[in-house]
């Protein structure tokens, strides 16, 4: 007896139904297992060591002398010049040779007889162990600048000369000659010390 096409089709469907088919649940389980294994592998990775905190850097290259240091320096120089200087601290400090900045303690002396006052201030600094650093030196008829060093301290020195009578030597042509012709008592000298500790000696 021949099998009809209909019976053959039924047999093919029956065989296909008996074959194992992947289930949706099995696919989801496989994905979950894969993700779990990946997460475990990442957790086993070595953790890089934490970087050490950066060392704090000083806020400036120079810090002013302490109040005690500045007062003591002023008191010693005042014995030589005959009057007490005016202290202002802190003030901006500029090391124009090293191109560094910070804050300093300023002491200012104003008097006539500029040559004598200048020599008295500089002699007092030398007695205390301050040494002049000529690399900072410059000057002219209207004043001079230089610096003194002592250990980690730097003291900027400025001497500004002007006539006691502001109208004695008008600015312009002939000013230098006029200033040079005035006697010491007709000149007013302002000496400014700006002293600081180097934070990078």
Buried (B, 14 or more C-beta within 10 A) or exposed (E): EEEEEEEEEEEEEEEEEEEEEEEEEEEEEEEEEEEEEEEEEEEEEEEEEEEEEEEEEEEBBBBBBEEEBBBEBBEEBBEBBEEBBEBBBBBEBBBEEBEBBBBBBBBBBBBBBBEBBBEBBBEBBEEEEBEBBEEBEEEEEEBBBBBBBBEEBBBBBBBBBBBEEEEBBEEEEEBEEBBEEBEEEBBBBBBBBBBBBBBEE
